[in-house]
Amino acid sequence: MSLTWHRARLVERRPQTDTARTLVLTVPDWPGHLPGQHVDVRLTADDGYQAVRSYSLAAPTDGSRIELGVQAVSDGEVSPYLADVLPIGAEVEIRGPLGNWFVWRPGQTDPVLLVAGGSGVVPLAAMIRAHREAHSRSAFHLLYSVRTPDDVWYGDSLTDHDHDPGLDVDFVYTRQAPSGSDRAPGRVTDADLTGPVSRLLPASPAYVCGPTGFVETVGDLLTGLGRDPATIRTERFG
């Protein structure tokens, strides 16, 4: 069954990093979505040329309001325009929601491991926010790999233990760690995953999102630590 294109109006743009933005749009006939899903965004130029790109939903379903995470790519055709040029009040077309495998449902009770590389944190942030809103008792652990502290999306909201005591967050900095960090900069290793994996149940899901190479590496590390591949759900880009 083909999905319908919806008109979506940009109502707010929030900076996350120097090049990353949250776009808040209203979609009057939005059908709702699950945390972890994504959408297609279509832009149409005056001469009729169209470009379509996929972006993850950054927040749980909220009536006609949706949030997208956009990382501007320097040589990109669409992302720089969405991140910094599209005027507030302008409209684009949205198709979705898309993807039914890489989702978390509030009714799930098993502990969950989330592993993000860079902007791959966007759909995982939607899961975290849904977990918080549902007052879920399932344990969540986010392992978030970024180049430097300045590349972290969502800032303090990821570590708001007062509103989500069931969430633990660890950062892995690959190029520059903050002062006082007890982990030297470097890529994710099995040592980073051993602790979080030990707290999972056999059927617990692990959600991994990020660049293709990152996702493949983390998937291999998780299976090497004994995780059943059927429990590892991945979303990749690039």
N, C-alpha and C positions, 0 to 999 in steps of 0.2 A: 504494500500500500504506500503510495507516494504521500509525502508530507506537504502541508500547505506552507507557502511563504507568508509571513506576517509582517505588517508594518511596525517598526519599532522606532521610538523617538528617544534620542539621547537627552537625559535630564541632568546628569551629573558626571563629572570626570574627577577621579581621585588619584593623586600620584602615589605610587608604591616605592619606586626607586627612580633614579635619573631617567630611565628609559621604559619603565613599566607603569601601567595605568589600570585602574578599575573603571570600567564604563558602566554606568547605571542607566538602564533604558526602561521605558514603559511599553508594554505590548498589550493592547486592550483585550485581545482575544487569546491570550496565552493559556495553553491547556494545563500548565503545571509541569514540574519535572522532579527527578530524583537527584540527590547529591552525588556528583561524579559524572553526570551527563554533560554533553556539549551541544553546541549549535553551529549551523552554518550561517555566515554573514555574507550577504550579497550587496555589492555596490554597483550602481549603474551610472556611467558617465553621460554627459549631454549628447554625445554622439552614438549612444546605445551600447558602447563597450561595457561588459560586465566582468566583475571579478568576484570569486567566491572563496572564502577562507573559513576554517573551523576554529572556534574558540571555546574554551571550557567555561562552564557556569561556576561562578565563584561564591554563590550563596544558595541556601535552600530555597524552595519555591515560596513565593510571597505575592500571591495575587497576580496582578499585571506587571509587577516589577521584577526585573532580572538584572544580574550583575555579571559582567564578563571580565576576564583577565586578559590584557593585551600587552605583550612584550614587543616594543618597537625594534624591528630588525633594520639595520642601517641601509641595506640594499633592497628592502622589501617593497612590494608594490602596494600593499594594503595596510600593514600594521603601523607604519609611521603616520599615515593619514588618520587612522582611527585613534591613535594614541594622542596626537597633538593638533590635528587640523580640523577634523569634523566638528562643526559648530554645535554648541548646545542648542537644542531645539530641532536639529536636523534629523531626518529620518533615514534609516537603512532598512533592509529586509532581513528577516530572521527565519530560519527553518529549523525545526526541532520540536522537542528535545530528541537527541540522538544518543544511542548507546545504552544497552540494558545490562551489560556484563560488569562494567566498571562502575558499580553503584553500591552505596551503603544505605540500608534501610533501618530506620529507628527501631524496628522490632528485633533486629539482630542483637544477640546477647553475648556472643563470644568476644574475647579480647581481640583487638585489631591492631595490626602494624601498618603504618603509613610511611612510605619512603619517597621523598621528593627530591628531584634535581632541578634547581633553578626555578623557572616559571612552572614547572610541573607541580608546584605546590597548589596551584589554583583549584583544581577539582577536589584535592584533599582538604583545602580550607572549607569548601562547601560541606564536606562530610563532618569536619570538626564543628562547624557552626550548627549543623543539624543535630549533632550529638549533644551540643550544649543546650539547644532549644528544647530538645526532648527530655532533658535531665536524665539521659541514659546512664545506666550503671555499668555498662560495658567499658572495660579499660581500653583507652586509646594511647598509642605511642607513635609520635611523629619523629622520624629521623630526616632532617632537612639539610641537604647538601647545597652550599652556595659558595661562590668564589671568595667573597669578603663580607663583612658585616653590613656594608652599604647595599648589598644585593638582596637582603632579606625582604620578602614581601610580608605585609600585614603586621609587622612590628609586634607591639605588646599584646595584640589580640590573640596571638598564638600561645602566649604563656600566661593567660589570665586564669590562674588556678582558683581564684575566688569564685568564679562563675562556672568553672569546669574542673573540679578536683580530680576527675578521672582521666585527665589528659596529661601525658608527659611528653616533653619536647627536648630533643638533642639536636645540636647543630654540628655539622661537619663543614669546616671552611677549607677549601681546596687551595687557595692562594695566599690569603692573609687572615690570620686568626686575631681576635681581639686581644688586647693586653690582659695578661693574667690567665689566658686559656691554658688548660692542662693537656691539650691535644695539639700537636704540631700540624700545620697545614698539609693536606693531602686528601686523596680520594677515599671514598668509602671502602672499608675493608671488612673482613669477617669479624674482626675484633669489635667494630662498631655495632654489628648486628647481633652478636652472640647474646648479650643481655636481653634486648627486646624479644628476640626469638624464644628465649628460655621461658618467657612469661605467656607464650601463646599456648592454646590448646591444639590438639591434632587437626581439627577442622577450622581453626581460626584463619580468616583471610588476611593476606598481605596485599596492599594496594601500592603499586610502584608506578610513578609517573615522572617523565623527564625526557631528555634526548635519547635517541635510540641506543647509543653506546652505553649510556648510564643504565638504562633499563635492563639491557642484556647482561651487564656486569652484575648488577644487584640480583637479578634473577638467578644467575649462576651461583652467587654467594649464598643465597637463601636455600637453594637445593643442596648445596654443599654442606649446609648446616642441618640438613635432614628434613627440610620442609617439602611436603608433597607438592609437586608442580601444579596440581589441580587447585590448590588453595592460593596460588599466586596470580593476582589479576594485574594486568599491565596496560598502560596507556603511554604511547610514545609519540615523539614528533622529531622532525629534522632528519 
